[in-house]
Amino acid sequence: MSKDSWMKLIAILVVLAFLLEIFAFGGGGSMPIDDGTGRINDSGEVIVGIAVVEGKLTSYGRELFVLGDEGEIGPIIDELEAEGLVQYTAPGSGGSVVLNLARHANITELAAEFDGVNASTAARARLQLPTEINFTTAEGWKSAAFQDSAWVEIAPVVEIGENLTVRITANILGEVVVEYAAEPVSIEISFSANATVVEHQPAHTAVVQIGWDERAFDDGALQEAFLSLYPDGNFTLYRDSRVLVELEGEFEKEYVIGREERVLLINESFTNSSRIEADLLAANASAIQFPDSVLVLEFEQTEQADLSFISDYVNYSLLEDYRPTLVELRSTVEYNNQTVEVEDEERRLMVLMPYEPAGSEVELRLVGDLFANTVMNLAVQGN
């Protein structure tokens, strides 16, 4: 299924304004009053409710509406007629062409014939829906009986048997929906999926952790050494001289240069955490913490980085070496105990992640828009 087909969904409601007769709501009068339970008192007045529900596509109508340049769509229509897939055509509103399909014709396959040209397609789809639906109204929520199916206008890219989420706007009288309009919608989902590492970009973002007692090192000398290896690199040090602590009363020591709520500010040159901890325990302090300093190094190198030169200047530990990494998802993923498809052009993603060799499997947390049985507009959470 091409991305162009999905893009046509954006414009399809505009197209259908010309192609199909759009249902218009009537009704009026005062709204019933909330009885305090969140449900609506039934006063015999028509009220308007909105609900988002999922239904199963059971069939399509026999008409395919096509809007496009006659010079491009004409030859395709002629070929479909010659093959006996289109019984006859008729002019539609707004310059569209209405194709009346043969009974054995597959409407999704015929619509796909127009993917390669500048054309939009539309059809009426029948959905099986719940027979009772909870609606949101201006005065609260209301449960109302609904007929077991509804017609919606969509681009015919959804296969029969697939689920489709629709927004229903309804006129409700008593406990029954008496009029409605339905339109397809996508829903935002989040899920986990495995992906294969394809390749890495040369950029690195290395996050280095330096212990509290080590923080007074000569960062100027280290920066000089780093830039001699990576002249275009960025060197950023977040030196942390705080002590986090729960402490009541006064605490005056020569190494303390300030105090905030649950924080002592320590002279940057004082690095004896054992002395400070002993003094604080003697003052009945608790929850004592000595935060690490963090050094962030940004540079470019094709291969995996060797940062061992840092140890010539300070003891450290490498938290992560983040790389822009191209990963590829499988053609299907699991969401909510169902298998959904991933658009071909959505399967490859650039992710900022710790280094993993090419060919490795990694687990990603993703967000995307689910329309029918296909997820699109994928993004990695946290990137």
C-alpha positions as CSV (number, residue, x, y, z in Angstrom):
1,M,0.0,0.0,0.0
2,S,1.6,3.3,-1.1
3,K,1.9,6.4,1.1
4,D,0.1,8.3,-1.6
5,S,-3.0,6.2,-0.9
6,W,-2.9,7.3,2.8
7,M,-2.3,10.9,1.9
8,K,-5.5,10.8,-0.1
9,L,-7.4,10.1,3.1
10,I,-6.6,13.7,4.2
11,A,-8.5,15.2,1.2
12,I,-11.2,12.5,0.9
13,L,-13.8,14.3,2.9
14,V,-13.4,17.4,0.8
15,V,-13.8,15.2,-2.3
16,L,-16.8,13.5,-0.9
17,A,-18.5,16.9,-0.5
18,F,-18.8,16.8,-4.2
19,L,-19.2,13.1,-4.7
20,L,-21.8,12.1,-2.1
21,E,-24.8,13.6,-0.5
22,I,-23.6,14.6,3.0
23,F,-26.1,13.9,5.8
24,A,-27.2,17.1,7.6
25,F,-28.5,17.3,11.1
26,G,-31.7,18.9,12.1
27,G,-33.3,19.1,15.5
28,G,-33.2,21.7,18.3
29,G,-34.9,22.5,21.5
30,S,-33.5,22.6,25.0
31,M,-31.1,20.1,26.3
32,P,-32.1,17.7,29.1
33,I,-30.7,18.4,32.5
34,D,-27.9,16.3,34.2
35,D,-29.4,14.4,37.1
36,G,-26.2,14.4,39.1
37,T,-25.1,10.9,38.0
38,G,-23.5,11.9,34.7
39,R,-26.4,10.3,32.7
40,I,-29.0,12.3,30.9
41,N,-32.6,12.6,32.1
42,D,-34.9,11.5,29.2
43,S,-37.3,14.4,28.5
44,G,-38.3,13.6,25.0
45,E,-35.9,16.2,23.6
46,V,-33.4,15.4,20.8
47,I,-29.8,15.7,22.0
48,V,-26.5,15.5,20.1
49,G,-23.9,13.1,21.2
50,I,-20.4,12.2,19.9
51,A,-18.7,8.8,20.3
52,V,-15.5,7.2,18.9
53,V,-16.0,3.5,18.4
54,E,-14.4,0.6,16.5
55,G,-16.2,-1.4,13.9
56,K,-15.4,-4.2,11.4
57,L,-15.6,-3.4,7.7
58,T,-18.0,-5.9,6.2
59,S,-18.6,-4.7,2.6
60,Y,-18.2,-1.9,0.1
61,G,-20.8,-0.3,-2.1
62,R,-20.5,-1.1,-5.8
63,E,-19.5,2.4,-6.9
64,L,-16.0,3.8,-7.0
65,F,-15.7,7.6,-7.2
66,V,-12.5,8.9,-9.0
67,L,-11.4,12.5,-9.2
68,G,-8.4,13.3,-11.3
69,D,-7.0,14.5,-14.6
70,E,-9.1,12.9,-17.4
71,G,-6.0,12.4,-19.5
72,E,-4.5,10.2,-16.7
73,I,-7.5,8.4,-15.3
74,G,-9.3,7.9,-18.7
75,P,-6.9,5.2,-20.1
76,I,-7.1,3.3,-16.7
77,I,-10.9,3.4,-16.8
78,D,-11.0,2.2,-20.4
79,E,-8.8,-0.8,-19.5
80,L,-10.9,-1.7,-16.5
81,E,-14.0,-1.6,-18.7
82,A,-12.3,-3.8,-21.3
83,E,-11.5,-6.3,-18.6
84,G,-15.1,-6.4,-17.5
85,L,-14.4,-5.0,-14.0
86,V,-16.3,-1.8,-14.6
87,Q,-19.9,-2.2,-16.0
88,Y,-20.4,1.5,-16.9
89,T,-19.3,5.0,-15.9
90,A,-21.2,8.2,-15.2
91,P,-20.2,11.8,-14.6
92,G,-20.2,12.8,-10.9
93,S,-20.2,16.0,-9.1
94,G,-17.2,18.3,-9.2
95,G,-15.7,16.7,-12.3
96,S,-15.5,13.2,-10.7
97,V,-16.2,10.0,-12.5
98,V,-18.5,7.3,-11.0
99,L,-17.5,3.7,-11.8
100,N,-20.2,1.1,-11.4
101,L,-18.3,-2.1,-10.7
102,A,-18.9,-5.7,-11.7
103,R,-19.9,-8.0,-8.9
104,H,-16.7,-9.9,-9.1
105,A,-14.5,-6.8,-9.0
106,N,-12.4,-6.1,-5.9
107,I,-12.8,-2.4,-5.1
108,T,-9.5,-2.0,-3.2
109,E,-7.6,-3.6,-6.1
110,L,-9.3,-1.3,-8.6
111,A,-8.7,1.8,-6.5
112,A,-5.0,0.8,-6.3
113,E,-4.9,1.1,-10.2
114,F,-5.0,4.9,-9.7
115,D,-2.1,5.1,-7.2
116,G,0.4,5.9,-9.9
117,V,-1.5,9.0,-11.2
118,N,-2.7,12.2,-9.6
119,A,-6.1,11.0,-8.6
120,S,-8.3,10.5,-5.5
121,T,-10.6,7.6,-5.0
122,A,-13.6,7.1,-2.6
123,A,-16.2,4.6,-1.8
124,R,-18.9,3.8,0.7
125,A,-18.0,1.2,3.3
126,R,-20.3,-0.7,5.6
127,L,-19.2,-1.2,9.2
128,Q,-20.5,-3.6,11.8
129,L,-20.8,-1.6,15.0
130,P,-21.9,-2.2,18.6
131,T,-25.7,-2.1,19.1
132,E,-25.3,0.1,22.1
133,I,-22.9,3.1,22.2
134,N,-21.9,5.5,25.0
135,F,-22.0,9.0,23.7
136,T,-20.6,12.2,25.2
137,T,-23.0,15.1,25.2
138,A,-23.0,18.7,26.4
139,E,-24.6,17.5,29.7
140,G,-22.8,14.3,30.4
141,W,-22.7,10.8,28.9
142,K,-25.6,8.8,27.5
143,S,-25.9,5.3,26.3
144,A,-28.1,4.8,23.3
145,A,-29.2,2.0,21.0
146,F,-27.6,2.0,17.6
147,Q,-28.4,0.0,14.5
148,D,-25.9,-2.8,14.0
149,S,-24.1,-1.2,11.0
150,A,-23.3,2.2,9.5
151,W,-22.0,3.5,6.2
152,V,-18.9,5.7,6.1
153,E,-17.1,7.3,3.2
154,I,-13.4,6.3,2.9
155,A,-10.6,5.8,0.4
156,P,-11.0,2.1,-0.3
157,V,-7.6,1.0,0.9
158,V,-9.0,-0.9,3.9
159,E,-9.6,-4.6,3.4
160,I,-12.9,-6.3,4.2
161,G,-12.7,-7.9,7.7
162,E,-10.3,-5.2,9.0
163,N,-11.3,-2.9,11.9
164,L,-11.8,0.8,11.5
165,T,-12.3,3.5,14.1
166,V,-15.0,6.0,13.4
167,R,-16.3,9.1,15.1
168,I,-20.1,9.1,15.2
169,T,-22.1,12.3,15.7
170,A,-25.7,11.4,16.5
171,N,-29.1,12.8,17.2
172,I,-30.5,10.9,20.2
173,L,-34.1,10.7,21.2
174,G,-34.7,9.0,24.5
175,E,-32.5,5.9,24.4
176,V,-32.2,5.6,20.6
177,V,-30.0,7.1,17.9
178,V,-32.4,8.5,15.3
179,E,-29.9,10.1,13.0
180,Y,-26.2,9.9,12.6
181,A,-23.1,10.8,10.6
182,A,-19.9,8.8,10.7
183,E,-16.4,9.6,9.6
184,P,-13.2,7.5,9.9
185,V,-10.5,8.6,12.3
186,S,-7.0,7.4,13.3
187,I,-6.1,6.9,16.9
188,E,-2.7,7.6,18.6
189,I,-1.2,4.4,20.0
190,S,2.1,3.5,21.8
191,F,3.7,0.1,21.7
192,S,6.9,-1.8,21.9
193,A,8.5,-3.4,18.8
194,N,11.8,-5.0,17.9
195,A,13.9,-3.5,15.1
196,T,17.2,-4.4,13.4
197,V,20.2,-2.1,13.5
198,V,21.1,-1.2,9.8
199,E,23.9,1.3,10.1
200,H,25.3,4.2,12.3
201,Q,25.9,7.8,11.5
202,P,29.5,9.0,12.4
203,A,28.2,11.4,15.1
204,H,28.8,10.5,18.8
205,T,27.3,11.9,22.0
206,A,29.3,10.4,24.8
207,V,28.0,10.9,28.4
208,V,30.8,10.5,31.0
209,Q,30.2,10.3,34.7
210,I,32.8,11.7,37.2
211,G,32.6,11.0,40.9
212,W,32.1,13.8,43.4
213,D,35.6,13.4,44.9
214,E,37.1,13.6,41.4
215,R,35.3,16.8,40.3
216,A,38.1,19.3,40.9
217,F,40.3,17.8,38.0
218,D,41.9,20.0,35.4
219,D,39.1,20.2,32.9
220,G,41.1,22.7,30.8
221,A,43.8,20.1,30.1
222,L,41.3,17.4,29.3
223,Q,39.4,19.7,26.9
224,E,42.7,20.5,25.1
225,A,43.5,16.8,24.7
226,F,39.9,16.1,23.5
227,L,40.0,18.9,20.9
228,S,43.4,17.8,19.6
229,L,41.7,14.5,18.7
230,Y,38.4,16.0,17.6
231,P,38.9,19.7,16.5
232,D,35.3,20.1,15.6
233,G,34.0,18.5,18.8
234,N,32.0,20.0,21.7
235,F,33.1,19.7,25.3
236,T,30.6,20.4,28.0
237,L,31.2,19.8,31.7
238,Y,28.4,19.9,34.3
239,R,30.4,20.1,37.5
240,D,28.3,19.4,40.6
241,S,29.6,20.6,44.0
242,R,26.3,20.2,45.8
243,V,25.5,17.8,48.7
244,L,21.9,16.7,49.0
245,V,20.9,16.2,52.5
246,E,18.0,16.2,55.0
247,L,19.3,18.5,57.8
248,E,17.7,20.5,60.7
249,G,19.4,23.4,62.4
250,E,22.6,25.2,61.7
251,F,25.6,23.6,59.9
252,E,28.6,25.9,59.6
253,K,31.8,24.5,58.2
254,E,34.7,26.1,56.3
255,Y,33.9,24.2,53.2
256,V,30.2,25.3,53.1
257,I,29.7,28.3,50.9
258,G,25.9,28.3,50.8
259,R,22.7,26.5,51.7
260,E,19.4,26.0,50.1
261,E,16.5,23.7,51.0
262,R,17.9,20.2,51.3
263,V,21.1,21.3,49.6
264,L,24.6,22.3,50.8
265,L,26.8,24.3,48.4
266,I,30.4,23.2,48.8
267,N,33.6,24.9,47.9
268,E,34.6,23.6,44.5
269,S,38.1,22.8,45.6
270,F,37.0,20.7,48.6
271,T,36.7,17.0,47.6
272,N,36.7,15.0,50.8
273,S,33.2,13.5,50.9
274,S,34.1,11.2,53.8
275,R,34.8,14.3,56.0
276,I,31.6,16.0,55.0
277,E,29.5,12.8,55.6
278,A,31.0,12.3,59.1
279,D,30.3,15.9,60.0
280,L,26.7,15.6,58.7
281,L,26.0,12.4,60.6
282,A,27.3,14.1,63.8
283,A,24.7,16.8,63.1
284,N,22.0,14.1,62.9
285,A,21.6,14.6,59.1
286,S,20.1,11.9,56.9
287,A,19.6,11.1,53.2
288,I,23.1,12.3,52.3
289,Q,24.0,12.2,48.6
290,F,27.0,13.4,46.6
291,P,25.9,13.9,43.0
292,D,28.3,12.9,40.2
293,S,29.5,15.5,37.7
294,V,28.7,14.8,34.0
295,L,30.8,15.5,31.0
296,V,29.2,15.4,27.5
297,L,31.5,15.0,24.5
298,E,30.1,15.5,21.0
299,F,32.3,14.5,18.0
300,E,32.3,12.6,14.7
301,Q,34.1,9.3,14.2
302,T,33.1,6.5,11.9
303,E,34.1,3.6,14.2
304,Q,33.3,3.0,17.8
305,A,34.9,5.7,20.0
306,D,37.9,5.1,22.2
307,L,37.8,7.5,25.2
308,S,40.4,5.9,27.3
309,F,42.6,9.1,27.1
310,I,40.2,10.6,29.7
311,S,41.7,8.4,32.4
312,D,45.0,10.4,32.0
313,Y,43.2,13.3,33.6
314,V,40.5,12.0,35.8
315,N,38.8,8.7,36.9
316,Y,35.6,8.3,35.1
317,S,32.9,5.9,33.9
318,L,31.3,6.0,30.5
319,L,27.5,6.1,30.9
320,E,26.6,5.9,27.2
321,D,27.9,6.6,23.7
322,Y,24.8,7.6,21.8
323,R,24.8,7.3,18.0
324,P,22.3,8.3,15.4
325,T,21.3,4.8,14.2
326,L,19.2,3.7,11.3
327,V,17.0,0.8,12.3
328,E,14.4,-1.2,10.4
329,L,11.1,-2.5,11.8
330,R,9.4,-5.7,10.6
331,S,6.4,-5.4,8.2
332,T,4.0,-6.1,11.1
333,V,4.0,-5.3,14.8
334,E,1.9,-6.4,17.8
335,Y,-0.5,-3.9,19.4
336,N,-3.3,-4.7,21.9
337,N,-3.1,-8.5,21.1
338,Q,-3.5,-7.9,17.4
339,T,-1.1,-7.8,14.4
340,V,-1.0,-4.5,12.5
341,E,0.9,-3.6,9.4
342,V,3.6,-1.0,9.1
343,E,3.8,1.1,6.0
344,D,6.9,0.2,3.9
345,E,8.1,3.8,3.9
346,E,7.7,4.0,7.7
347,R,9.7,0.9,8.5
348,R,13.1,2.6,8.7
349,L,13.7,5.1,11.5
350,M,16.7,7.2,12.6
351,V,17.1,6.7,16.4
352,L,19.6,8.3,18.9
353,M,20.6,5.3,20.9
354,P,23.6,3.6,22.6
355,Y,25.8,1.8,20.2
356,E,24.7,-1.7,19.0
357,P,26.5,-3.6,16.2
358,A,24.8,-3.7,12.8
359,G,22.4,-6.6,12.6
360,S,21.6,-6.5,16.3
361,E,18.0,-6.6,17.5
362,V,16.9,-3.7,19.7
363,E,13.6,-3.0,21.4
364,L,12.0,0.4,20.8
365,R,9.1,2.2,22.4
366,L,7.1,3.8,19.6
367,V,4.1,6.1,19.1
368,G,2.1,6.3,15.9
369,D,-1.4,6.7,14.3
370,L,-3.4,3.6,13.8
371,F,-5.8,3.7,10.9
372,A,-7.7,0.5,10.2
373,N,-5.0,-2.2,10.4
374,T,-2.1,0.0,9.5
375,V,0.1,2.1,11.8
376,M,1.8,5.3,10.3
377,N,3.5,8.5,11.4
378,L,5.9,6.5,13.6
379,A,8.2,8.1,16.1
380,V,10.4,6.8,18.9
381,Q,9.4,7.9,22.4
382,G,12.1,9.9,24.1
383,N,14.0,10.9,20.8
